[in-house]
Amino acid sequence: MDEELQSLRERVSSVSQRVEVQLEVVSEQAAALGDAPSAARFTEQTVIADAWAAHPDAPGVFAAHHLPHCDHCPVSRTEPIGLGARDHGLDPAALLADLNALS
């Protein structure tokens, strides 16, 4: 039992060290980007529920595009914006433009 516990501790320590290294790499990459323009936050592949929660004004944008109840829709947890917009006869590009205009 002690050997198993020690082995588990060693594996946890190893994973922890790798995570710390990856965090440093990501931090360095983020710092290197500096003030570079960022990519759009919302894409056609963004899950509707994630978009809804990503910005406090996002629900208003969905409502303005005649989608006021996405937060209550069970498929919003898995359905991407592009598919949802098209399924409701809407232009995904217009919805995304308004979402990405949020500051």
C-alpha positions in Angstrom: 0.0 0.0 0.0 2.8 2.4 0.8 4.5 1.7 -2.5 1.2 2.4 -4.4 0.8 5.7 -2.5 4.3 6.7 -3.2 3.9 5.9 -6.9 0.7 7.9 -7.0 2.4 10.9 -5.3 5.3 10.7 -7.8 2.8 10.7 -10.7 0.9 13.6 -9.3 4.1 15.5 -8.8 5.2 14.8 -12.4 1.9 15.9 -13.8 2.0 19.1 -11.7 5.4 19.9 -13.0 4.3 19.5 -16.6 1.3 21.7 -16.0 3.5 24.4 -14.5 5.8 24.2 -17.5 2.8 24.5 -19.9 1.5 27.4 -18.0 4.8 29.2 -18.3 4.8 28.5 -22.1 1.3 29.9 -22.5 2.1 32.9 -20.3 5.1 33.7 -22.5 3.1 33.3 -25.7 0.4 35.6 -24.3 3.1 38.2 -23.4 4.6 37.9 -26.8 1.3 38.8 -28.4 1.2 42.0 -26.5 -1.2 44.4 -28.1 -1.7 42.3 -31.2 -5.3 42.4 -32.5 -7.2 39.5 -31.1 -9.3 37.1 -33.2 -13.0 37.2 -32.9 -14.3 35.9 -29.6 -17.3 34.4 -31.2 -17.3 32.1 -34.2 -19.9 29.9 -35.9 -18.5 27.0 -33.9 -18.9 28.8 -30.5 -21.5 26.9 -28.4 -24.6 29.1 -27.9 -24.6 28.6 -24.1 -20.9 29.6 -23.9 -21.6 32.7 -26.0 -24.6 33.6 -23.9 -22.5 33.4 -20.7 -19.3 35.0 -22.2 -20.5 38.6 -22.0 -23.3 40.3 -20.0 -24.8 41.9 -23.1 -24.7 38.7 -25.3 -28.3 37.7 -24.3 -29.5 41.1 -25.6 -27.7 40.5 -28.9 -29.4 37.1 -29.2 -32.8 38.7 -28.4 -32.2 41.4 -31.0 -31.8 38.6 -33.5 -35.1 37.0 -32.4 -33.4 34.4 -30.2 -34.4 35.6 -26.7 -34.8 32.2 -25.0 -31.5 30.4 -25.8 -30.7 30.1 -22.2 -33.7 27.9 -21.7 -33.2 25.7 -24.7 -31.6 22.3 -24.0 -29.7 22.2 -27.3 -28.0 25.5 -26.6 -25.5 23.6 -24.4 -24.1 21.7 -27.4 -25.3 23.6 -30.5 -22.9 26.1 -32.2 -24.1 29.6 -33.1 -23.8 29.0 -36.8 -26.1 26.0 -36.8 -28.6 27.5 -34.4 -28.8 30.7 -36.4 -29.4 28.8 -39.7 -31.9 26.5 -38.1 -33.9 29.6 -37.2 -33.6 31.1 -40.6 -31.1 33.8 -39.4 -27.9 35.0 -40.9 -25.0 33.7 -38.7 -22.6 36.4 -40.0 -24.9 39.2 -38.8 -25.4 37.6 -35.3 -21.6 37.1 -35.0 -20.8 40.6 -36.1 -23.0 42.0 -33.4 -21.6 39.6 -30.8 -18.1 40.4 -31.7 -18.8 44.1 -31.5 -19.4 43.8 -27.8 -16.7 45.5 -25.8 
